[in-house]
Amino acid sequence: MVQRSLRGRNLKRRKVKTPGKRLVIHYRKKKHGIPICAICKRPLHGVPHMKSTEMRKLPKTKRRPERPYGGNLCSKCMREFFRKSVRETFNKD
C-alpha cells in the first residue's frame, strides 16, 4: 500500500520506468492557475503565478500591483469601474 499522504488526488501521478526495468509512480505537485481578472477573466499582469504558500514569503509589493483593486481587476476593468461609479454619483441629481 502506498503512503497515506499520496493516496488522495492532490498530487499528479506519472509512471516512470527505472533503469532496473521496474515501473514506478512518481508524484508531482499540480501547477496552479494564472490569476485572472474578476470581470473580464483575462490574465492579470504584475501578479506572480505561484502557490499561496510561496506567495506569502514574498514582500507585499511583489504580490500584487499597488493600486485600488490590484490583484482582483485588470487595469482596463478598474478604470471602467471607476468611470461607472463616478457617473452614477453625479447622475443621481
mmCIF file as gemmi writes it, N, C-alpha and C atoms, coordinates in Angstrom:
data_model
loop_
_atom_site.group_PDB
_atom_site.id
_atom_site.type_symbol
_atom_site.label_atom_id
_atom_site.label_alt_id
_atom_site.label_comp_id
_atom_site.label_asym_id
_atom_site.label_entity_id
_atom_site.label_seq_id
_atom_site.pdbx_PDB_ins_code
_atom_site.Cartn_x
_atom_site.Cartn_y
_atom_site.Cartn_z
_atom_site.occupancy
_atom_site.B_iso_or_equiv
_atom_site.pdbx_formal_charge
_atom_site.auth_seq_id
_atom_site.auth_asym_id
_atom_site.pdbx_PDB_model_num
ATOM 1 N N . MET Axp A 1 ? 0.848 -1.179 0 1 0 ? 1 A 1
ATOM 2 C CA . MET Axp A 1 ? 0 0 0 1 0 ? 1 A 1
ATOM 3 C C . MET Axp A 1 ? 0.892 1.24 0 1 0 ? 1 A 1
ATOM 4 N N . VAL Axp A 2 ? 0.451 2.228 -0.722 1 0 ? 2 A 1
ATOM 5 C CA . VAL Axp A 2 ? 1.197 3.481 -0.833 1 0 ? 2 A 1
ATOM 6 C C . VAL Axp A 2 ? 1.003 4.313 0.439 1 0 ? 2 A 1
ATOM 7 N N . GLN Axp A 3 ? 1.902 5.28 0.659 1 0 ? 3 A 1
ATOM 8 C CA . GLN Axp A 3 ? 1.802 6.152 1.835 1 0 ? 3 A 1
ATOM 9 C C . GLN Axp A 3 ? 0.437 6.827 1.886 1 0 ? 3 A 1
ATOM 10 N N . ARG Axp A 4 ? -0.034 7.091 3.077 1 0 ? 4 A 1
ATOM 11 C CA . ARG Axp A 4 ? -1.354 7.702 3.24 1 0 ? 4 A 1
ATOM 12 C C . ARG Axp A 4 ? -1.429 9.089 2.6 1 0 ? 4 A 1
ATOM 13 N N . SER Axp A 5 ? -0.339 9.843 2.67 1 0 ? 5 A 1
ATOM 14 C CA . SER Axp A 5 ? -0.342 11.195 2.108 1 0 ? 5 A 1
ATOM 15 C C . SER Axp A 5 ? -0.386 11.196 0.582 1 0 ? 5 A 1
ATOM 16 N N . LEU Axp A 6 ? -0.06 10.082 -0.048 1 0 ? 6 A 1
ATOM 17 C CA . LEU Axp A 6 ? -0.045 10.001 -1.508 1 0 ? 6 A 1
ATOM 18 C C . LEU Axp A 6 ? -1.312 9.377 -2.084 1 0 ? 6 A 1
ATOM 19 N N . ARG Axp A 7 ? -2.251 8.981 -1.232 1 0 ? 7 A 1
ATOM 20 C CA . ARG Axp A 7 ? -3.453 8.299 -1.709 1 0 ? 7 A 1
ATOM 21 C C . ARG Axp A 7 ? -4.484 9.24 -2.323 1 0 ? 7 A 1
ATOM 22 N N . GLY Axp A 8 ? -4.517 10.484 -1.868 1 0 ? 8 A 1
ATOM 23 C CA . GLY Axp A 8 ? -5.502 11.434 -2.38 1 0 ? 8 A 1
ATOM 24 C C . GLY Axp A 8 ? -5.162 11.881 -3.785 1 0 ? 8 A 1
ATOM 25 N N . ARG Axp A 9 ? -6.018 12.707 -4.35 1 0 ? 9 A 1
ATOM 26 C CA . ARG Axp A 9 ? -5.81 13.18 -5.721 1 0 ? 9 A 1
ATOM 27 C C . ARG Axp A 9 ? -5.225 14.581 -5.762 1 0 ? 9 A 1
ATOM 28 N N . ASN Axp A 10 ? -4.563 15.015 -4.677 1 0 ? 10 A 1
ATOM 29 C CA . ASN Axp A 10 ? -3.97 16.342 -4.671 1 0 ? 10 A 1
ATOM 30 C C . ASN Axp A 10 ? -2.632 16.375 -5.398 1 0 ? 10 A 1
ATOM 31 N N . LEU Axp A 11 ? -2.079 15.218 -5.756 1 0 ? 11 A 1
ATOM 32 C CA . LEU Axp A 11 ? -0.808 15.147 -6.486 1 0 ? 11 A 1
ATOM 33 C C . LEU Axp A 11 ? -1.03 14.489 -7.844 1 0 ? 11 A 1
ATOM 34 N N . LYS Axp A 12 ? -0.254 14.926 -8.843 1 0 ? 12 A 1
ATOM 35 C CA . LYS Axp A 12 ? -0.306 14.286 -10.158 1 0 ? 12 A 1
ATOM 36 C C . LYS Axp A 12 ? 0.56 13.031 -10.114 1 0 ? 12 A 1
ATOM 37 N N . ARG Axp A 13 ? 0.155 12.019 -10.842 1 0 ? 13 A 1
ATOM 38 C CA . ARG Axp A 13 ? 0.918 10.767 -10.904 1 0 ? 13 A 1
ATOM 39 C C . ARG Axp A 13 ? 1.562 10.622 -12.274 1 0 ? 13 A 1
ATOM 40 N N . ARG Axp A 14 ? 2.768 10.097 -12.283 1 0 ? 14 A 1
ATOM 41 C CA . ARG Axp A 14 ? 3.458 9.861 -13.538 1 0 ? 14 A 1
ATOM 42 C C . ARG Axp A 14 ? 4.172 8.521 -13.447 1 0 ? 14 A 1
ATOM 43 N N . LYS Axp A 15 ? 3.897 7.648 -14.398 1 0 ? 15 A 1
ATOM 44 C CA . LYS Axp A 15 ? 4.561 6.342 -14.416 1 0 ? 15 A 1
ATOM 45 C C . LYS Axp A 15 ? 5.925 6.496 -15.067 1 0 ? 15 A 1
ATOM 46 N N . VAL Axp A 16 ? 6.956 5.991 -14.372 1 0 ? 16 A 1
ATOM 47 C CA . VAL Axp A 16 ? 8.334 6.129 -14.824 1 0 ? 16 A 1
ATOM 48 C C . VAL Axp A 16 ? 8.991 4.765 -14.794 1 0 ? 16 A 1
ATOM 49 N N . LYS Axp A 17 ? 9.68 4.437 -15.865 1 0 ? 17 A 1
ATOM 50 C CA . LYS Axp A 17 ? 10.411 3.174 -15.909 1 0 ? 17 A 1
ATOM 51 C C . LYS Axp A 17 ? 11.823 3.423 -15.392 1 0 ? 17 A 1
ATOM 52 N N . THR Axp A 18 ? 12.236 2.657 -14.38 1 0 ? 18 A 1
ATOM 53 C CA . THR Axp A 18 ? 13.551 2.828 -13.766 1 0 ? 18 A 1
ATOM 54 C C . THR Axp A 18 ? 14.603 2.08 -14.575 1 0 ? 18 A 1
ATOM 55 N N . PRO Axp A 19 ? 15.887 2.347 -14.317 1 0 ? 19 A 1
ATOM 56 C CA . PRO Axp A 19 ? 16.939 1.613 -15.022 1 0 ? 19 A 1
ATOM 57 C C . PRO Axp A 19 ? 16.878 0.098 -14.78 1 0 ? 19 A 1
ATOM 58 N N . GLY Axp A 20 ? 16.3 -0.308 -13.661 1 0 ? 20 A 1
ATOM 59 C CA . GLY Axp A 20 ? 16.166 -1.735 -13.364 1 0 ? 20 A 1
ATOM 60 C C . GLY Axp A 20 ? 14.926 -2.348 -14.01 1 0 ? 20 A 1
ATOM 61 N N . LYS Axp A 21 ? 14.309 -1.655 -14.967 1 0 ? 21 A 1
ATOM 62 C CA . LYS Axp A 21 ? 13.151 -2.128 -15.748 1 0 ? 21 A 1
ATOM 63 C C . LYS Axp A 21 ? 11.868 -2.26 -14.922 1 0 ? 21 A 1
ATOM 64 N N . ARG Axp A 22 ? 11.811 -1.579 -13.765 1 0 ? 22 A 1
ATOM 65 C CA . ARG Axp A 22 ? 10.571 -1.592 -12.978 1 0 ? 22 A 1
ATOM 66 C C . ARG Axp A 22 ? 9.75 -0.366 -13.337 1 0 ? 22 A 1
ATOM 67 N N . LEU Axp A 23 ? 8.461 -0.492 -13.242 1 0 ? 23 A 1
ATOM 68 C CA . LEU Axp A 23 ? 7.56 0.628 -13.482 1 0 ? 23 A 1
ATOM 69 C C . LEU Axp A 23 ? 7.111 1.174 -12.131 1 0 ? 23 A 1
ATOM 70 N N . VAL Axp A 24 ? 7.486 2.42 -11.83 1 0 ? 24 A 1
ATOM 71 C CA . VAL Axp A 24 ? 7.129 3.026 -10.549 1 0 ? 24 A 1
ATOM 72 C C . VAL Axp A 24 ? 6.34 4.31 -10.814 1 0 ? 24 A 1
ATOM 73 N N . ILE Axp A 25 ? 5.664 4.775 -9.794 1 0 ? 25 A 1
ATOM 74 C CA . ILE Axp A 25 ? 4.891 6.008 -9.923 1 0 ? 25 A 1
ATOM 75 C C . ILE Axp A 25 ? 5.605 7.127 -9.179 1 0 ? 25 A 1
ATOM 76 N N . HIS Axp A 26 ? 5.839 8.242 -9.886 1 0 ? 26 A 1
ATOM 77 C CA . HIS Axp A 26 ? 6.388 9.429 -9.275 1 0 ? 26 A 1
ATOM 78 C C . HIS Axp A 26 ? 5.247 10.408 -9.06 1 0 ? 26 A 1
ATOM 79 N N . TYR Axp A 27 ? 5.233 11.073 -7.917 1 0 ? 27 A 1
ATOM 80 C CA . TYR Axp A 27 ? 4.168 12.008 -7.568 1 0 ? 27 A 1
ATOM 81 C C . TYR Axp A 27 ? 4.694 13.425 -7.698 1 0 ? 27 A 1
ATOM 82 N N . ARG Axp A 28 ? 3.929 14.276 -8.375 1 0 ? 28 A 1
ATOM 83 C CA . ARG Axp A 28 ? 4.312 15.669 -8.566 1 0 ? 28 A 1
ATOM 84 C C . ARG Axp A 28 ? 3.197 16.58 -8.095 1 0 ? 28 A 1
ATOM 85 N N . LYS Axp A 29 ? 3.566 17.776 -7.677 1 0 ? 29 A 1
ATOM 86 C CA . LYS Axp A 29 ? 2.559 18.766 -7.303 1 0 ? 29 A 1
ATOM 87 C C . LYS Axp A 29 ? 1.95 19.351 -8.571 1 0 ? 29 A 1
ATOM 88 N N . LYS Axp A 30 ? 0.661 19.661 -8.498 1 0 ? 30 A 1
ATOM 89 C CA . LYS Axp A 30 ? -0.031 20.226 -9.654 1 0 ? 30 A 1
ATOM 90 C C . LYS Axp A 30 ? 0.371 21.685 -9.844 1 0 ? 30 A 1
ATOM 91 N N . LYS Axp A 31 ? 0.297 22.148 -11.101 1 0 ? 31 A 1
ATOM 92 C CA . LYS Axp A 31 ? 0.548 23.551 -11.391 1 0 ? 31 A 1
ATOM 93 C C . LYS Axp A 31 ? -0.667 24.36 -10.966 1 0 ? 31 A 1
ATOM 94 N N . HIS Axp A 32 ? -0.432 25.592 -10.581 1 0 ? 32 A 1
ATOM 95 C CA . HIS Axp A 32 ? -1.52 26.454 -10.145 1 0 ? 32 A 1
ATOM 96 C C . HIS Axp A 32 ? -1.938 27.37 -11.276 1 0 ? 32 A 1
ATOM 97 N N . GLY Axp A 33 ? -3.203 27.739 -11.265 1 0 ? 33 A 1
ATOM 98 C CA . GLY Axp A 33 ? -3.747 28.567 -12.329 1 0 ? 33 A 1
ATOM 99 C C . GLY Axp A 33 ? -3.214 29.992 -12.291 1 0 ? 33 A 1
ATOM 100 N N . ILE Axp A 34 ? -3.267 30.632 -13.447 1 0 ? 34 A 1
ATOM 101 C CA . ILE Axp A 34 ? -2.839 32.012 -13.561 1 0 ? 34 A 1
ATOM 102 C C . ILE Axp A 34 ? -3.912 32.9 -12.94 1 0 ? 34 A 1
ATOM 103 N N . PRO Axp A 35 ? -3.541 33.92 -12.161 1 0 ? 35 A 1
ATOM 104 C CA . PRO Axp A 35 ? -4.555 34.818 -11.6 1 0 ? 35 A 1
ATOM 105 C C . PRO Axp A 35 ? -5.283 35.549 -12.716 1 0 ? 35 A 1
ATOM 106 N N . ILE Axp A 36 ? -6.616 35.641 -12.614 1 0 ? 36 A 1
ATOM 107 C CA . ILE Axp A 36 ? -7.408 36.263 -13.673 1 0 ? 36 A 1
ATOM 108 C C . ILE Axp A 36 ? -8.243 37.408 -13.113 1 0 ? 36 A 1
ATOM 109 N N . CYS Axp A 37 ? -8.656 38.295 -14.009 1 0 ? 37 A 1
ATOM 110 C CA . CYS Axp A 37 ? -9.493 39.439 -13.659 1 0 ? 37 A 1
ATOM 111 C C . CYS Axp A 37 ? -10.883 38.943 -13.287 1 0 ? 37 A 1
ATOM 112 N N . ALA Axp A 38 ? -11.496 39.553 -12.275 1 0 ? 38 A 1
ATOM 113 C CA . ALA Axp A 38 ? -12.804 39.129 -11.791 1 0 ? 38 A 1
ATOM 114 C C . ALA Axp A 38 ? -13.922 39.472 -12.769 1 0 ? 38 A 1
ATOM 115 N N . ILE Axp A 39 ? -13.706 40.44 -13.656 1 0 ? 39 A 1
ATOM 116 C CA . ILE Axp A 39 ? -14.753 40.866 -14.577 1 0 ? 39 A 1
ATOM 117 C C . ILE Axp A 39 ? -14.577 40.247 -15.962 1 0 ? 39 A 1
ATOM 118 N N . CYS Axp A 40 ? -13.409 40.483 -16.577 1 0 ? 40 A 1
ATOM 119 C CA . CYS Axp A 40 ? -13.224 40.05 -17.975 1 0 ? 40 A 1
ATOM 120 C C . CYS Axp A 40 ? -12.524 38.705 -18.113 1 0 ? 40 A 1
ATOM 121 N N . LYS Axp A 41 ? -12.044 38.118 -17.021 1 0 ? 41 A 1
ATOM 122 C CA . LYS Axp A 41 ? -11.41 36.793 -16.99 1 0 ? 41 A 1
ATOM 123 C C . LYS Axp A 41 ? -10.096 36.714 -17.776 1 0 ? 41 A 1
ATOM 124 N N . ARG Axp A 42 ? -9.465 37.858 -18.026 1 0 ? 42 A 1
ATOM 125 C CA . ARG Axp A 42 ? -8.161 37.842 -18.69 1 0 ? 42 A 1
ATOM 126 C C . ARG Axp A 42 ? -7.064 37.733 -17.644 1 0 ? 42 A 1
ATOM 127 N N . PRO Axp A 43 ? -5.865 37.231 -18.003 1 0 ? 43 A 1
ATOM 128 C CA . PRO Axp A 43 ? -4.778 37.098 -17.017 1 0 ? 43 A 1
ATOM 129 C C . PRO Axp A 43 ? -4.362 38.457 -16.467 1 0 ? 43 A 1
ATOM 130 N N . LEU Axp A 44 ? -4.039 38.479 -15.176 1 0 ? 44 A 1
ATOM 131 C CA . LEU Axp A 44 ? -3.601 39.712 -14.527 1 0 ? 44 A 1
ATOM 132 C C . LEU Axp A 44 ? -2.099 39.887 -14.706 1 0 ? 44 A 1
ATOM 133 N N . HIS Axp A 45 ? -1.699 41.11 -15.001 1 0 ? 45 A 1
ATOM 134 C CA . HIS Axp A 45 ? -0.28 41.428 -15.121 1 0 ? 45 A 1
ATOM 135 C C . HIS Axp A 45 ? 0.221 41.923 -13.773 1 0 ? 45 A 1
ATOM 136 N N . GLY Axp A 46 ? 1.448 41.605 -13.446 1 0 ? 46 A 1
ATOM 137 C CA . GLY Axp A 46 ? 2.036 42.08 -12.202 1 0 ? 46 A 1
ATOM 138 C C . GLY Axp A 46 ? 1.754 41.195 -11.006 1 0 ? 46 A 1
ATOM 139 N N . VAL Axp A 47 ? 1.053 40.068 -11.227 1 0 ? 47 A 1
ATOM 140 C CA . VAL Axp A 47 ? 0.767 39.143 -10.136 1 0 ? 47 A 1
ATOM 141 C C . VAL Axp A 47 ? 1.495 37.839 -10.456 1 0 ? 47 A 1
ATOM 142 N N . PRO Axp A 48 ? 2.374 37.358 -9.572 1 0 ? 48 A 1
ATOM 143 C CA . PRO Axp A 48 ? 3.124 36.135 -9.883 1 0 ? 48 A 1
ATOM 144 C C . PRO Axp A 48 ? 2.241 34.892 -9.924 1 0 ? 48 A 1
ATOM 145 N N . HIS Axp A 49 ? 2.666 33.916 -10.673 1 0 ? 49 A 1
ATOM 146 C CA . HIS Axp A 49 ? 1.951 32.66 -10.885 1 0 ? 49 A 1
ATOM 147 C C . HIS Axp A 49 ? 2.576 31.608 -9.975 1 0 ? 49 A 1
ATOM 148 N N . MET Axp A 50 ? 2.106 31.553 -8.725 1 0 ? 50 A 1
ATOM 149 C CA . MET Axp A 50 ? 2.681 30.601 -7.77 1 0 ? 50 A 1
ATOM 150 C C . MET Axp A 50 ? 1.661 30.243 -6.697 1 0 ? 50 A 1
ATOM 151 N N . LYS Axp A 51 ? 2.027 29.27 -5.868 1 0 ? 51 A 1
ATOM 152 C CA . LYS Axp A 51 ? 1.144 28.833 -4.79 1 0 ? 51 A 1
ATOM 153 C C . LYS Axp A 51 ? 1.017 29.918 -3.729 1 0 ? 51 A 1
ATOM 154 N N . SER Axp A 52 ? -0.07 29.829 -2.945 1 0 ? 52 A 1
ATOM 155 C CA . SER Axp A 52 ? -0.289 30.83 -1.905 1 0 ? 52 A 1
ATOM 156 C C . SER Axp A 52 ? 0.776 30.745 -0.818 1 0 ? 52 A 1
ATOM 157 N N . THR Axp A 53 ? 1.31 29.542 -0.546 1 0 ? 53 A 1
ATOM 158 C CA . THR Axp A 53 ? 2.353 29.419 0.472 1 0 ? 53 A 1
ATOM 159 C C . THR Axp A 53 ? 3.643 30.087 0.01 1 0 ? 53 A 1
ATOM 160 N N . GLU Axp A 54 ? 3.946 29.989 -1.29 1 0 ? 54 A 1
ATOM 161 C CA . GLU Axp A 54 ? 5.135 30.653 -1.825 1 0 ? 54 A 1
ATOM 162 C C . GLU Axp A 54 ? 4.901 32.16 -1.899 1 0 ? 54 A 1
ATOM 163 N N . MET Axp A 55 ? 3.666 32.542 -2.214 1 0 ? 55 A 1
ATOM 164 C CA . MET Axp A 55 ? 3.316 33.959 -2.342 1 0 ? 55 A 1
ATOM 165 C C . MET Axp A 55 ? 3.459 34.67 -1.005 1 0 ? 55 A 1
ATOM 166 N N . ARG Axp A 56 ? 3.14 33.971 0.104 1 0 ? 56 A 1
ATOM 167 C CA . ARG Axp A 56 ? 3.227 34.564 1.437 1 0 ? 56 A 1
ATOM 168 C C . ARG Axp A 56 ? 4.655 34.966 1.787 1 0 ? 56 A 1
ATOM 169 N N . LYS Axp A 57 ? 5.629 34.296 1.206 1 0 ? 57 A 1
ATOM 170 C CA . LYS Axp A 57 ? 7.025 34.581 1.511 1 0 ? 57 A 1
ATOM 171 C C . LYS Axp A 57 ? 7.547 35.819 0.782 1 0 ? 57 A 1
ATOM 172 N N . LEU Axp A 58 ? 6.803 36.274 -0.242 1 0 ? 58 A 1
ATOM 173 C CA . LEU Axp A 58 ? 7.221 37.455 -0.993 1 0 ? 58 A 1
ATOM 174 C C . LEU Axp A 58 ? 6.851 38.724 -0.223 1 0 ? 58 A 1
ATOM 175 N N . PRO Axp A 59 ? 7.571 39.831 -0.47 1 0 ? 59 A 1
ATOM 176 C CA . PRO Axp A 59 ? 7.139 41.087 0.121 1 0 ? 59 A 1
ATOM 177 C C . PRO Axp A 59 ? 5.804 41.53 -0.489 1 0 ? 59 A 1
ATOM 178 N N . LYS Axp A 60 ? 5.074 42.335 0.239 1 0 ? 60 A 1
ATOM 179 C CA . LYS Axp A 60 ? 3.719 42.727 -0.167 1 0 ? 60 A 1
ATOM 180 C C . LYS Axp A 60 ? 3.689 43.401 -1.535 1 0 ? 60 A 1
ATOM 181 N N . THR Axp A 61 ? 4.713 44.192 -1.85 1 0 ? 61 A 1
ATOM 182 C CA . THR Axp A 61 ? 4.729 44.905 -3.116 1 0 ? 61 A 1
ATOM 183 C C . THR Axp A 61 ? 4.958 43.978 -4.308 1 0 ? 61 A 1
ATOM 184 N N . LYS Axp A 62 ? 5.507 42.795 -4.077 1 0 ? 62 A 1
ATOM 185 C CA . LYS Axp A 62 ? 5.73 41.836 -5.162 1 0 ? 62 A 1
ATOM 186 C C . LYS Axp A 62 ? 4.513 40.941 -5.406 1 0 ? 62 A 1
ATOM 187 N N . ARG Axp A 63 ? 3.575 40.908 -4.448 1 0 ? 63 A 1
ATOM 188 C CA . ARG Axp A 63 ? 2.413 40.016 -4.566 1 0 ? 63 A 1
ATOM 189 C C . ARG Axp A 63 ? 1.373 40.522 -5.545 1 0 ? 63 A 1
ATOM 190 N N . ARG Axp A 64 ? 1.212 41.854 -5.584 1 0 ? 64 A 1
ATOM 191 C CA . ARG Axp A 64 ? 0.157 42.431 -6.412 1 0 ? 64 A 1
ATOM 192 C C . ARG Axp A 64 ? 0.486 43.872 -6.722 1 0 ? 64 A 1
ATOM 193 N N . PRO Axp A 65 ? -0.148 44.467 -7.74 1 0 ? 65 A 1
ATOM 194 C CA . PRO Axp A 65 ? 0.093 45.879 -8.056 1 0 ? 65 A 1
ATOM 195 C C . PRO Axp A 65 ? -0.423 46.798 -6.943 1 0 ? 65 A 1
ATOM 196 N N . GLU Axp A 66 ? 0.256 47.905 -6.737 1 0 ? 66 A 1
ATOM 197 C CA . GLU Axp A 66 ? -0.124 48.867 -5.696 1 0 ? 66 A 1
ATOM 198 C C . GLU Axp A 66 ? -1.107 49.881 -6.274 1 0 ? 66 A 1
ATOM 199 N N . ARG Axp A 67 ? -2.346 49.456 -6.474 1 0 ? 67 A 1
ATOM 200 C CA . ARG Axp A 67 ? -3.412 50.348 -6.929 1 0 ? 67 A 1
ATOM 201 C C . ARG Axp A 67 ? -4.727 49.794 -6.415 1 0 ? 67 A 1
ATOM 202 N N . PRO Axp A 68 ? -5.788 50.577 -6.453 1 0 ? 68 A 1
ATOM 203 C CA . PRO Axp A 68 ? -7.077 50.054 -5.988 1 0 ? 68 A 1
ATOM 204 C C . PRO Axp A 68 ? -7.484 48.825 -6.785 1 0 ? 68 A 1
ATOM 205 N N . TYR Axp A 69 ? -7.974 47.809 -6.116 1 0 ? 69 A 1
ATOM 206 C CA . TYR Axp A 69 ? -8.389 46.531 -6.702 1 0 ? 69 A 1
ATOM 207 C C . TYR Axp A 69 ? -7.232 45.806 -7.386 1 0 ? 69 A 1
ATOM 208 N N . GLY Axp A 70 ? -5.993 46.105 -7.007 1 0 ? 70 A 1
ATOM 209 C CA . GLY Axp A 70 ? -4.833 45.414 -7.557 1 0 ? 70 A 1
ATOM 210 C C . GLY Axp A 70 ? -4.85 43.95 -7.151 1 0 ? 70 A 1
ATOM 211 N N . GLY Axp A 71 ? -4.698 43.053 -8.095 1 0 ? 71 A 1
ATOM 212 C CA . GLY Axp A 71 ? -4.758 41.625 -7.811 1 0 ? 71 A 1
ATOM 213 C C . GLY Axp A 71 ? -6.137 41.043 -8.016 1 0 ? 71 A 1
ATOM 214 N N . ASN Axp A 72 ? -7.171 41.896 -8.214 1 0 ? 72 A 1
ATOM 215 C CA . ASN Axp A 72 ? -8.53 41.421 -8.479 1 0 ? 72 A 1
ATOM 216 C C . ASN Axp A 72 ? -9.016 41.822 -9.859 1 0 ? 72 A 1
ATOM 217 N N . LEU Axp A 73 ? -8.726 43.078 -10.247 1 0 ? 73 A 1
ATOM 218 C CA . LEU Axp A 73 ? -9.172 43.585 -11.546 1 0 ? 73 A 1
ATOM 219 C C . LEU Axp A 73 ? -7.966 43.985 -12.382 1 0 ? 73 A 1
ATOM 220 N N . CYS Axp A 74 ? -8.091 43.797 -13.701 1 0 ? 74 A 1
ATOM 221 C CA . CYS Axp A 74 ? -7.042 44.293 -14.591 1 0 ? 74 A 1
ATOM 222 C C . CYS Axp A 74 ? -7.185 45.815 -14.676 1 0 ? 74 A 1
ATOM 223 N N . SER Axp A 75 ? -6.175 46.487 -15.201 1 0 ? 75 A 1
ATOM 224 C CA . SER Axp A 75 ? -6.19 47.946 -15.206 1 0 ? 75 A 1
ATOM 225 C C . SER Axp A 75 ? -7.324 48.494 -16.059 1 0 ? 75 A 1
ATOM 226 N N . LYS Axp A 76 ? -7.646 47.821 -17.149 1 0 ? 76 A 1
ATOM 227 C CA . LYS Axp A 76 ? -8.726 48.279 -18.034 1 0 ? 76 A 1
ATOM 228 C C . LYS Axp A 76 ? -10.077 48.219 -17.322 1 0 ? 76 A 1
ATOM 229 N N . CYS Axp A 77 ? -10.377 47.116 -16.662 1 0 ? 77 A 1
ATOM 230 C CA . CYS Axp A 77 ? -11.645 46.963 -15.946 1 0 ? 77 A 1
ATOM 231 C C . CYS Axp A 77 ? -11.719 47.893 -14.74 1 0 ? 77 A 1
ATOM 232 N N . MET Axp A 78 ? -10.578 48.126 -14.087 1 0 ? 78 A 1
ATOM 233 C CA . MET Axp A 78 ? -10.547 49.021 -12.932 1 0 ? 78 A 1
ATOM 234 C C . MET Axp A 78 ? -10.901 50.435 -13.357 1 0 ? 78 A 1
ATOM 235 N N . ARG Axp A 79 ? -10.318 50.897 -14.467 1 0 ? 79 A 1
ATOM 236 C CA . ARG Axp A 79 ? -10.626 52.24 -14.965 1 0 ? 79 A 1
ATOM 237 C C . ARG Axp A 79 ? -12.096 52.359 -15.328 1 0 ? 79 A 1
ATOM 238 N N . GLU Axp A 80 ? -12.631 51.343 -15.993 1 0 ? 80 A 1
ATOM 239 C CA . GLU Axp A 80 ? -14.049 51.351 -16.387 1 0 ? 80 A 1
ATOM 240 C C . GLU Axp A 80 ? -14.959 51.348 -15.147 1 0 ? 80 A 1
ATOM 241 N N . PHE Axp A 81 ? -14.572 50.601 -14.135 1 0 ? 81 A 1
ATOM 242 C CA . PHE Axp A 81 ? -15.342 50.545 -12.891 1 0 ? 81 A 1
ATOM 243 C C . PHE Axp A 81 ? -15.409 51.919 -12.226 1 0 ? 81 A 1
ATOM 244 N N . PHE Axp A 82 ? -14.269 52.634 -12.176 1 0 ? 82 A 1
ATOM 245 C CA . PHE Axp A 82 ? -14.242 53.965 -11.573 1 0 ? 82 A 1
ATOM 246 C C . PHE Axp A 82 ? -15.064 54.958 -12.398 1 0 ? 82 A 1
ATOM 247 N N . ARG Axp A 83 ? -15.011 54.854 -13.707 1 0 ? 83 A 1
ATOM 248 C CA . ARG Axp A 83 ? -15.814 55.737 -14.561 1 0 ? 83 A 1
ATOM 249 C C . ARG Axp A 83 ? -17.3 55.54 -14.286 1 0 ? 83 A 1
ATOM 250 N N . LYS Axp A 84 ? -17.72 54.271 -14.194 1 0 ? 84 A 1
ATOM 251 C CA . LYS Axp A 84 ? -19.131 53.982 -13.929 1 0 ? 84 A 1
ATOM 252 C C . LYS Axp A 84 ? -19.559 54.522 -12.57 1 0 ? 84 A 1
ATOM 253 N N . SER Axp A 85 ? -18.717 54.332 -11.554 1 0 ? 85 A 1
ATOM 254 C CA . SER Axp A 85 ? -19.093 54.773 -10.212 1 0 ? 85 A 1
ATOM 255 C C . SER Axp A 85 ? -19.182 56.295 -10.129 1 0 ? 85 A 1
ATOM 256 N N . VAL Axp A 86 ? -18.289 57.012 -10.815 1 0 ? 86 A 1
ATOM 257 C CA . VAL Axp A 86 ? -18.327 58.475 -10.824 1 0 ? 86 A 1
ATOM 258 C C . VAL Axp A 86 ? -19.569 58.959 -11.562 1 0 ? 86 A 1
ATOM 259 N N . ARG Axp A 87 ? -19.888 58.335 -12.677 1 0 ? 87 A 1
ATOM 260 C CA . ARG Axp A 87 ? -21.074 58.725 -13.442 1 0 ? 87 A 1
ATOM 261 C C . ARG Axp A 87 ? -22.337 58.506 -12.631 1 0 ? 87 A 1
ATOM 262 N N . GLU Axp A 88 ? -22.4 57.423 -11.876 1 0 ? 88 A 1
ATOM 263 C CA . GLU Axp A 88 ? -23.576 57.145 -11.052 1 0 ? 88 A 1
ATOM 264 C C . GLU Axp A 88 ? -23.745 58.172 -9.935 1 0 ? 88 A 1
ATOM 265 N N . THR Axp A 89 ? -22.616 58.585 -9.328 1 0 ? 89 A 1
ATOM 266 C CA . THR Axp A 89 ? -22.729 59.549 -8.224 1 0 ? 89 A 1
ATOM 267 C C . THR Axp A 89 ? -23.173 60.918 -8.716 1 0 ? 89 A 1
ATOM 268 N N . PHE Axp A 90 ? -22.719 61.348 -9.908 1 0 ? 90 A 1
ATOM 269 C CA . PHE Axp A 90 ? -23.083 62.659 -10.408 1 0 ? 90 A 1
ATOM 270 C C . PHE Axp A 90 ? -24.431 62.667 -11.142 1 0 ? 90 A 1
ATOM 271 N N . ASN Axp A 91 ? -24.931 61.532 -11.563 1 0 ? 91 A 1
ATOM 272 C CA . ASN Axp A 91 ? -26.209 61.478 -12.271 1 0 ? 91 A 1
ATOM 273 C C . ASN Axp A 91 ? -27.384 61.216 -11.352 1 0 ? 91 A 1
ATOM 274 N N . LYS Axp A 92 ? -27.16 61.192 -10.045 1 0 ? 92 A 1
ATOM 275 C CA . LYS Axp A 92 ? -28.257 60.966 -9.099 1 0 ? 92 A 1
ATOM 276 C C . LYS Axp A 92 ? -29.19 62.166 -9.003 1 0 ? 92 A 1
ATOM 277 N N . ASP Axp A 93 ? -28.691 63.356 -9.337 1 0 ? 93 A 1
ATOM 278 C CA . ASP Axp A 93 ? -29.485 64.592 -9.207 1 0 ? 93 A 1
ATOM 279 C C . ASP Axp A 93 ? -30.663 64.64 -10.121 1 0 ? 93 A 1
